[in-house]
Amino acid sequence: MRGIPILLARAVYGISWFFLSPYLPYLIRSINAPHYFVSLIPLSFFASAAIMQVPAAIISTKLGMKRTYTIGLIIMGVSDFLISLFKEPYAVLILYAFTGFGASFFFSSAGGTLAVLNEGRVTTALGLYNAMFAVGGILGLNWGFVDSILGFKLASMFLGSLTALMGIVNWFASYPNSRPNFKVIKDVRVAIIALATSGIWGSYYVVSEYFPSFSFYVLGRSAIITGSISSILLLSSVLGGALSALIERRDKIKWIVITGLLGVIPVISLYTQYYEVGLFIMGFFNEMSISVIYSLVVDIVKSDNSSLSLAVVNAIQIGIGMNELIIPSIAGFYVWVVVCLVSTLPLFLLNLVRQSI
């Protein structure tokens, strides 16, 4: 496996997605920000990362994928470092948005470079790529322990410095700086794959965000589930991503459907006492399915062009999948039944892709 520095950077990148979460209530109080900044600050990151996915990939057609993702890491590192120095609420908001801006430069171009380095083992490489993000997510959700030891200021400086250092290390790594062909952005097959699988991404997201509230308000369960939900999904996601190599030489469309169904249908278990088993199965197969999806679109456009295809898939999956967050307010108790249906039915669109390959 080539590209170890990219995989390590992917884990460090994953920390930045979550490192503010444990400390955010205290940060809001320390900078005298209004309470709604608890939601607004993370939103600034996600909005910036989502909006810039495709533009960042287009930039990679000029700069090259290697330069694009290393610049993204350096931007993230500088922003995370500066967050520790500012006490003004809007400064923190803007800086975390810049972290999201840098994240958009990293995702597709780093994944594309990893695919180029591991031609013929793309599913394995991208499975590990996703697994390392989950590792970073676990570290980020527990970053509060680092804050408690070093203090928020030093902990954020440390993370920022580490992220920027990973950018510098990758800049000097002897990897090709492939420049994708802009024309692949017009490949309709990539958009169809993204549309067909947006529910797989969305189901994971809506469970992560809504299940703790559902369990407390609807089922009357303990709020401790809020803590277990993220750890179970992320831990099983590490395994699912790492074991995606098992599908390297298989029919990828067939296995996207199989793993997609297995990564969504367990949401029905959230009505039962076996919800923890359901969450584990869901996280495992959902991550495996996403890894195979990425691998398929790379196969279609070829590794050298993969930053554009990965960006298109990610942007569409986020843009459409996030709409599943509306389902709880519409479906109420039947939320998981509706999530199961709307997430799995679009998979039939993959037949259109099979016919054109």
Helices and strands as residue ranges (DSSP letters): H 4-18, H 24-30, H 37-51, H 53-63, H 65-83, H 89-117, H 122-141, H 144-150, H 152-171, G 182-186, H 188-217, H 225-242, G 243-247, H 252-262, G 265-271, H 275-301, G 303-305, H 306-321, G 322-326, H 327-331, G 332-334, H 335-344, G 345-349, H 350-356
